[in-house]
Amino acid sequence: MPKVSKEYVQEKKKKILDSALTVCKMKPLYDITMRDIIKASGVSQGGIYRYYSDLDEILVDVINQANANADYKHLIDEIMDTSDSPTTSIIQLFTFLGQYIKENLLTVGKFQFELTILFANNPKRQEKILSNITENESGQYLMQNLIIAIRKGISTGCFQPAISIEDLSIFMVTSIDGIVRDVLLQKCYGVLPIDQMQFDEIKLMNTLCKSVLLLLGSKEGETKN
């Protein structure tokens, strides 16, 4: 391969990744082939292999790019810094999460769900892909800040929880996971048509938020929601 500039290489890789992202939004990760990406990008097979040794290298770059674009820890910090009470912090964090899910369902949400299926059927690919994926850990950071707000509310007398913080944490995590899963299955795969019920991630997060505030014994949340 003739010597080319870094800019040229970056431009070619960007073209391949943009095409791969389009394919990933349309097909499950576990069904994608290199031929799909070649067809979508218009780059020859030989051309693609100049920049990527195999399909998994492309998928790793697509996933890492999506994860980087979806890093929202700084937005959580902003919410926590500007909220005037623990209740406001909780409400704004759940509101933000609902909007985030809505905006990133077809990328981060879909990829994470499909990776579990891919890994279950291809353990060797799991080792290669996982070792190269960069997690942004924003989800864990959001949960940590929810717990911080809850503990602050308890210590200041704003909350009189009906259950333990541990049980409430488990309730929030499993509820969020369930909302993401069911919204994803319906909107990305057309399944779970319960009486043609349409799932709305923003409304579901708002309902979960109200449930959490009720379990915390918050009166303030009744007027702010």
RAKA-V351626 format. One record per helix or strand. SS is the DSSP state (H for helix, E for strand). FROM is the first residue (numbers start at 1). LEN is the number of residues. Records with the same first field share a line. If there is no record, write none. Layout:
BEGIN
SS=FROM-LEN, FROM-LEN
END
This chain:
BEGIN
H=6-21, 29-3, 34-8, 45-5, 55-15, 73-10, 86-36, 123-8, 138-18, 165-25, 194-3, 201-15, 220-5
END
